[in-house]
Amino acid sequence: MDFDWLEVPFDLRKVPPKEIEETFEDPFSLRLLPELPTRSGEARYFNLGRTASNRPIFSVFWTDGKRYRVILARDMSPEEEMFYDRKNSEFNL
């Protein structure tokens, strides 16, 4: 995966690029397309995944199929973490 880290609209000191990229490599990550269209008309996706050190991160991104641009990244909320765990337990039955 090729990530575009130029002019990121959030603080990369709170969630470093390396950790965000690790969540996309998480074999159990969940990538979702929200139902609401954006004003720009670009499709934006959600990614819920864990880093190699097990940190749960939620991110919003867009992709053109080759590059990924992360628009927001933060720690998962307790509800998001519960959703991630529940969905992964459903897949592993």
FENTA-V192664 format. One record per residue. RES is the residue in one small letter. D_LAST is the distance of its C-alpha to the last C-alpha in Angstrom with 2 decimals. Layout:
RES,D_LAST
RES,D_LAST
//
This chain:
m,29.12
d,32.52
f,32.90
d,36.07
w,37.08
l,40.55
e,41.56
v,38.25
p,38.65
f,37.08
d,37.83
l,36.33
r,37.42
k,34.75
v,31.89
p,33.14
p,32.43
k,30.87
e,28.15
i,27.55
e,27.28
e,24.76
t,22.40
f,22.65
e,21.78
d,18.64
p,15.86
f,13.61
s,16.58
l,16.61
r,19.72
l,20.89
l,24.12
p,25.77
e,27.58
l,30.94
p,33.30
t,35.29
r,39.09
s,39.37
g,37.31
e,34.97
a,31.24
r,29.68
y,26.05
f,23.98
n,22.03
l,19.88
g,19.30
r,20.10
t,23.07
a,23.36
s,24.58
n,21.53
r,23.69
p,21.85
i,23.93
f,24.19
s,26.43
v,28.08
f,29.26
w,30.73
t,30.84
d,33.17
g,30.80
k,32.55
r,33.11
y,31.07
r,33.02
v,31.46
i,33.23
l,31.72
a,29.61
r,29.02
d,26.73
m,23.85
s,24.75
p,22.81
e,21.45
e,20.37
e,18.70
m,16.79
f,15.80
y,14.76
d,12.60
r,11.05
k,10.44
n,8.96
s,6.47
e,5.64
f,5.73
n,3.81
l,0.00
//
